[in-house]
């Protein structure tokens, strides 16, 4: 996910930076770094866990309690699809 994609994700949900930070369990400053793509002049990569959380929020999943999601039980495992 590139910085401009991250910013577009946040805006598509109508979230302010502070709100996005709260949903993702981050500090507002990290949201700013991800949107700029830099921190102190160095490139910042958006971690996979944050990218996955962005996807979940976009799909309407705001929290997960560890139980299986019934909609995915019938799907074959990724290794079986190959």
Long-range contacts (C-beta under 8 A, 24 or more apart in sequence): 1-46, 1-51, 1-54, 2-37, 3-34, 3-35, 3-36, 3-37, 3-46, 6-34, 6-35, 6-46, 6-54, 7-35, 9-54, 9-58, 10-35, 12-58, 13-57, 13-58, 23-53, 23-57, 23-62, 24-50, 24-53, 24-54, 24-57, 25-53, 26-50
